[in-house]
Amino acid sequence: MLDGGIADSIPIEYAMSQGYDKIVLILTRNKGYRKKESKMGFAKAFYRQYPNLQRALSERNAKYNKTMDLIVPSLPAIVLAVD
């Protein structure tokens, strides 16, 4: 079993595309956190039969960081985040 967050850690763009304009985000990482690129050795070996999963894992940090770049400038006045 795998976590859906592999494909889209913070599915805010999907929610907006569905017409939602009031979205609550609770961020559990420190303010300014960005995902680093991960080493893919284990994933390439263990999931070699699943190239789409390998691609999702390898692009996960870039997608997360892009989403954070979208979210951070438009955050409302009340922000719940770990500091």
Beta strands, then each sheet from edge to edge (+ up, - down):
strand 1: 27-30
strand 2: 81-82
sheet 1: 1+ 2+
end
